[in-house]
Amino acid sequence: MFCGSVGGASGRRFPVLVACGEAKLSSGAFSAAKVAGVCNVDARNASSALRRLRCMSVRTLGPPFRTYLRQEGAVTPRKEGPSGKQPREQKWGMAPLSAEKLSDSRRSGPRFKFNLKMSKCRKPPLGSGPETFSPDVLADIAELFAKNFSYGKPLNEWQLPEMSEIFTYDHMEFNALLDLKNSLNEVKNLLSDKKLDEWHEHTAFTNKAGKIISHVRKSVNAELCTQAWCKFHEILCSFPLIPQEAFQNGKLNSLHLCEAPGAFIASLNHYLKSHRFPCEWTWVANTLNPYHEANDNLMMIMDDRLIANTLDWWYFGPDNTGDIMTLKYLTGLQNFTSTMDTIHLITADGSFDCQGNPGEQEALVSSLHYCEAVTALMTLGNGGSFVLKMFTLFEHCSINLMYLLNCSFDQVHVFKPATSKAGNSEVYVVCLHYKGREAINPLLSKMVLNFGSEMTRKALFPHHVIPESFLKKHEECCAFFHKYQLQTISENIRLFECMGKEEQTKLNNLRDCAVQHFMQKFQLKPLSRNNWLVKKSNIGCSTNTKWFGQRNRYFRTYNERKVLETLSWKDKVAKGYFNSWAEEHVAYHPGQGSFLEGTTANLDCHLWHVLEGKKLPKVKCSPFCDGEILKALNEAIEKSLGGALNLDPNFRTKKQYYCSCHIFSEELIFSELFSLTRELQDEQLVEPSNQIKCLLVGFSALNETKIQLPLEIVQETAELTTFSCSLLHDGDPAYQQLFLNCLLQSLQRLHTGDAMVLPVLSCFTRFMAGLIYILHSCFRSITFSCPTSSEPLRTCAVLLCVGYQDLPNPVFQYLQNVNELLSVLLHSDAPQQVLQFVPMEVLLKGALLDFLWDLNAAIAKRHLHLIIQGEQEEITSSLELQN
Ligand SMILES: C[S@@+](CC[C@H](N)C(=O)[O-])C[C@H]1O[C@@H](n2cnc3c(N)ncnc32)[C@H](O)[C@@H]1O
């Protein structure tokens, strides 16, 4: 089995998994037989092998194989209870268990010993002993794994309405469903005063599936094993997601929307490889680009373990944001995937942090779900499967979406995996056998026209066109999941108040039982690291130990969060919400700046390319800085200084700043520079006989500083220090062009061993990080000094670069080209700017990443310190005036 890549017509590469070394298999029967280990099968005796297989107990085969047989019609889902009753685990196409059946099952005694008893040839579950559990515990866990509702539609009754009815009416909510929504929110409201960390700790313990993830991670060596990994494994093993066609042709293509950090992909990889699924697998993924400076941290999951190492297979669209909610993205994606002949499986797991307004989660994410569904319906191949995460399904827009999916697919199921936290609202809509784009084309064309975040203003379908029979089913579905969620939250609240020893023991028992159930039911098999998507990761922000900054720093409960939202900026400053940053800055001393040792790596710039994207309105996130610090700084700039650049000149002068922190004098900076140069000479890295000089970039005057190095000053670049910080930070194309221009001029003046002092605003963007990488490659060592100014938002850091080596000519030429492009874009009012010119894989490597984090943190904390100090002084003096 190997993981390789194929080139598309456009030169794109997609990851391809080839199982068992068989690139193409002529028939599904052949593939299936071979996978199941029926030996010496070839194409001629494949059918007889399949017959033999059909005689084997389906439970002894891995899930993909069972799925295949079911699809082939060879096996009907077998009744699993020894009593011959309805199986406890819900399979597709079956009605949910009714309350009576459940209580029946509780009384029914030890019938629900797991299937282990029935399948004698099966090995005991991985990592667990031959434990037995009481009937109550078994029934409880069986129920946990049975949260499935199937729509089971009536023949020909659910049809798409006339086109004239589309997007013509306002939304009208359904009273019965609104009642469900309100009753759920009433219970959720009881959580508002709970301390978030304590509540999370509590629900982590009461979560019956809470031990599964760590067990799976260890016992089957699962890559990127998160909750999402386990959830998707449950879905994969519970529904025939992979269409027959993929088995028959030995080729599987999948597309994963809103997928960062990528656990669904890792889960699918595990499933295919560990069960030796006989096909080439190609995948493509979408998500909000975690490296795009204008994307909001709150909307993303900042874990790039997979993304950083598989960047070629993530499509971020023409504007590089990865935002699926634009029409341009959809068009670009269709183009990007055009070399895949058909897409068999699409997953869409989009969501974002709705903690600010949890009661309206469904409405808040409805536009995102619409875009995911339209994208899927536009790209999925006939007969394909679609898995869409949704939350509660109470609102008119969700009803419409569910109706659309029911009209577009042969089967629709709503499934809540056991490993999805029982107290949250998320469910997965599993749609099987797509009828094809042609079947719904006129509607899709209209839906695409309404693409964007505003599309849900008018209702997709009016009330009167949705059949009663559908509404009835849908209401049943909502009530089914509502009941479980309500029960879980109420039980969690009860246990939060008081949980006795006995209850703790019972919960522990349930959790152990859930692990066994999971392992047996889904027959997980180990996978060697060799078969992982990322065998060895050494790049990415996630490798940076400082990456996982503390979230929710300022509040502990939901109510506290709400109070914080109502506070004005001044109130927050007065209450000391930002003091920790200022304190950290006061503790910062000269000589603390980190070092970046020169690299011996060759600059392979012939493999690089320039990436352009939409002009940045603001820099909201950065892979090179702690998200919390950047967020606090942006708030400070916005609220205290009105965004800095738009500032009325009078506004700024009225503020007086007195800096209580260290200002590094020029003398201090030069003495550091000198000692660094001496060190290099001592280590004989630089010839002592060389007349070393120091180039000062952008310094206009030197206040009689005594230094021990001959100086050369690049006067014409003095503007560099006059640039002030704004919400755009170093993302301002004018600043970037000036900086690059200075750099190119300066580097031409340097000789081997020389030093350079270069002022820098910040390095939040990929563009600036690219330039630091260039410096990293052509100097022996770089460090920084910060602050150098007592005025807030003025350029406040300098890079001290020592031991100039060389800048290879091709790199110089490349940078010249970038510079020319910047100049053209700047002078043409173009809507785009250069975002990146050094590949992300290079910028995300250890030492450089650490250096940039330290540099940016020092700069941001210093800005914050000065702004907050100024604000606090103003508050104090106005209080004094009042008294
Ligand atoms: C729950 S996570 C997905 C987890 C993923 N399935 C996994 O297995 O690791 C939700 C993702 O939706 C993404 N998302 C939210 N809004 C989006 C948008 N407009 N476009 C693309 N992705 C979006 C978020 O960035 C986040 O990564």
The ligand as an ORCA input file, in Angstrom:
! r2SCAN-3c Opt
* xyz 0 1
  C     -15.817     21.262     13.579
  S     -14.622     21.881     12.554
  C     -14.361     20.614     11.408
  C     -13.646     19.434     11.989
  C     -13.169     18.460     10.946
  N     -14.255     17.773     10.287
  C     -12.239     17.419     11.498
  O     -12.582     16.268     11.359
  O     -11.187     17.738     12.016
  C     -15.474     23.109     11.687
  C     -14.633     23.799     10.623
  O     -15.475     24.623      9.814
  C     -14.641     25.656      9.310
  N     -15.432     26.752      8.749
  C     -16.274     27.596      9.404
  N     -16.764     28.512      8.541
  C     -16.240     28.235      7.320
  C     -16.349     28.835      6.040
  N     -17.119     29.895      5.840
  N     -15.655     28.309      5.020
  C     -14.848     27.237      5.211
  N     -14.696     26.632      6.408
  C     -15.378     27.120      7.449
  C     -13.882     26.069     10.552
  O     -12.748     26.802     10.216
  C     -13.568     24.724     11.201
  O     -12.312     24.299     10.811
*
